[in-house]
Amino acid sequence: MAEDNNATEKQFSIQKIYTKDMSFETPNSPKIFTEQWEPSVDFNLGSHVEPLDNAFFEINLTLTITVKNKDTVAYLVEVNQAGIFALAGFSDEEMGPMVGSFCPNILFPYAREAVSDLIVRGGFPQLLLAPVNFDALYAQHLQQTQAAPTLN
């Protein structure tokens, strides 16, 4: 049986992975270093997809970590890890999981390393972020989108 020559082959490639933006603030140093260390961590994660020319997409993964010692902010870290990905031949149903889960999953280890390095360079104990289940986050996003009322 002959193959359908009109069928588009799925193509995925990583074109570039880079840190787009990062910041580290210690608003209460040096005093924070003299206090007993009892940290609490607030972690926020976001992503953004920017279509580029043809089948290229820039995916941005933003991690924001605020650590407080008791009620005092010890440090604030924000890392925007980005990548340019080539995605061709995927259906609309397949593109959502690719840009909403698969690509952010590739970027997360780079962002995690950048966060850890900034914190250590700032004089604080290492903070290793736990792995993130981007498949579950994407599924949750779909459920919230489908449950949201539409305005007419």
TORTI-827890 format. One record per residue: x, y, z of N, C-alpha, C, CB in turn; residue in one letter. Coordinates in steps of 0.2 Angstrom, whole numbers, plus 5000, padded with zeros to 4 digits. Atoms other than C-alpha are relative to their C-alpha. Glycine has a CB too. Example, Ala and Ser with C-alpha at 12.3 -4.5 7.8 and 13.67 -1.06 7.14 Angstrom:
residues 2
500449945000506249785039500450065000499550005006A 499649944999506849955036499650055003500250024993S 
end
This chain:
residues 152
500449945000500050005000500450065000499550005006M 499649945001500750174995499950055006499950044993A 500149954995501050305008499750064998500750025004E 500349945002500050465008500650064999499450025004D 499549955000501250595001499850075002500350014992N 500349944997500150735007500150015007499350014998N 500050004993500350685025500750045002500049935003A 499449964998501550815034500349965006499850075002T 499650034995502950735044500150045006500749974997E 499949964994503050795062500750015001499749965006K 499349994999504650885065500050055007500350044994Q 499949964994505250955082500850015001499749965006F 499349994998506951035086500150065004500450014993S 499849954995507751145099500550044996500349985007I 499649965004508451295090500550045005499650054996Q 499549964996509151395105499649995007500050074998K 500250004993508951385124500450065003500149945004I 499649954997509451545134499650035005500150064994Y 500349964995509151655149499850064997500550005006T 500249945003508051795144500150065005499350004997K 499949954994508051885161500149975006499350055000D 499950034993508551855179500150065004500549955000M 499849954994508551955195500049975006499450065000S 499950024994509051935212500050065005500749955001F 500049954995508652045227500049985007499350054999E 500050014993509052045245499950065004500749975002T 500249934997508152195252500250015007499350014999P 499950004993508552155270500749985002499549975004N 499350024998510452115269500350075002500349974994S 499750064998511552115278499749985007500750025002P 500450024994510352105293499849935000499550055002K 500350065000509551955287500549945001499749994993I 499550054999511151855288500249995008500750024997F 499950014993511251885307499549975004500250075003T 500650034996509551805311500049934999499450034997E 500150075001509151625314499649984994499749975006Q 500250015007508751545297499449955001500549974996W 500750045000506851485297499650024994499650015007E 500349975006506351515279499349974998500549984994P 500750035003504651495271500150024992499450035003S 499949995007504651485252499350014996500449944997V 500649995004503351555240500349994992499750075001D 499850025007503551485222499450014995500349934999F 500549995006502651545206500349994994499750085000N 499850035006502751475189499550034995500149925000L 500449985005502151545173500449994993499850085000G 499750015007502451515154499650054995499949934998S 500249965006502151615138500249974994500250085001H 499850025007502151565120499950064995499549944998V 500049955005502651685106500149974994500550055002E 499850025007502451625088500450044997499349994996P 499549975004503851675077499949994993500749995002L 500150015007504051665059500049924998500650024995D 500150075002503551495050499849965006500649984997N 500250054995503551355062500450005007500149934997A 499649994994504551435076499650035005500750044998F 500449974994503951475093500650015006499549955003F 499649984994504851565108499549985006500250075000E 500450024994504251475124500450045006500049935001I 499749974994504651575140499749975006499850085000N 500150034994504651495157500250055006500349935001L 499849954995504551625172499949965007499650064999T 500050024994505051565189500150065005500549945002L 500049954995504751685204500049975007499550054999T 500050034994505351635221500150055005500649945001I 499949954994505151735237500149965006499450055000T 499850034994505951675253500050055005500749964999V 500049964994505551745269500349975006499250035002K 499850024994506351725286499650035005500850015001N 500549984996504951735298499650054996500350045007K 500449955004504051895291500450044996499550045005D 499649955004505551975283500249964994500650015005T 499850025006505951955265500849995000499850044994V 499350015000507651865264500350014993500249935002A 499849995007507751865245499449994995500649964998Y 500550005005506751875229500449984993499650064999L 499650035006507351775213499450004995500349945001V 500450025006506551785196500449994994499650074998E 499750025006507151695181499549984994500449935002V 500450015007506451695163500449964996499850074997N 499650055004507151545154499649994994500149935004Q 500350005006506751545136500349954995499950074997A 499750045005506951435121499650014993499949935002G 500349995007506651445102499949924998500450044995I 500150065002505851285096499650004993499549965005F 500350015007505351225078499549945001500649984995A 500550054999503751135078499650004993499550015006L 500350005006503051075061499649934999500450014994A 500350075001501750945056499549985005500449954998G 500450024995500750945072499350034999500350025007F 500749985000498850955073499950065005499549955000S 500249954995498051095083499949975007499350044998D 500150044994497650965096500749985003499549944999E 499350024998499450915097500450065002500449964995E 499649944999500151095097499950025007499850054996M 500149984993499351135114500549975005499349995002G 499650044995500250995124500850024998499949935000P 499349995002501951035114500250065003500050004992M 499749944997502051215119499850015007499750064995V 500349994993501051205135500349955005499349995000G 499750054995501951055143500749974997499549945000S 499450035002503350975132500650045000499949974993F 499549955000504351125129500250035007499850064995C 499849974994504251205146500349945004499350025004P 499750054996504751035153500849994998499749934998N 499350005002506351045143500450065003500150014992I 499749944998506651225149500150005008499650064998L 500049994992506351195168500749985003499549955002F 499450014997508051115172500550054999500349934997P 499649945001508951265165499850055005500050024993Y 500349954995507851385175500249985007499350014999A 499950034993508051275191500850015002499949925000R 499349994999509951285189500250075001500449974994E 499949925000509951475186499850025007499750034995A 500349984993508851495202500549985006499349975001V 499550034994510051385213500650045000500149934998S 499349965001511651475206499950075003500250004993D 500149944997510851645210500050015008499450034997L 500150004992510351605228500749985003499549945002I 499450024997512051525232500550064999500349944997V 499649945001512951675225499850065004500050024992R 500349954996511851785235500249995008499350015000G 499850014993512551705251499549965004500250065004G 500550044997511051595255500149924999499350024998F 499950075001510951405257499649984994499649965006P 500250025006510651315241499249985000500449944997Q 500750025000508751295236499949964993499650065000L 500250045006508351155224499349994999500449935000L 500750005002506651165216499849934998499850054995L 500350065002505651005215499850004993499449985005A 500250015007505250935198499350024999500149934997P 500749985002503651005190499749954995500050084998V 500450055004502350895182499650054995499549965004N 500349965004501951005167499449974996500550024994F 500650045003500750875160499450025004500149934999D 500649994996499650895175499850085000500249985007A 500149935000499851085175499650024993500650045000L 500349985007499351095156499249975001500349964995Y 500650034999497850975160499550045004500049935003A 500449964996497251085174499850074997500550025007Q 500149935004497451245163499449984995500650024996H 500550025005496351155150499350005003500149934996L 500650004996495051115163499750075002500149955006Q 500249934998494951295169499850044994500650045004Q 500249965006494851365152499349974997500549994994T 500650035003493451245147499450025005500049925000Q 500549984995492551285164499850075000500249975007A 500149934999492651475162499450024995500650044997A 500649985004491051555156500250054994499550045004P 499849965006491151635139499550065000499949964993T 500449945000490551815137499850014992500450065002L 500249985006489451855122499750074999499449954998N 
end
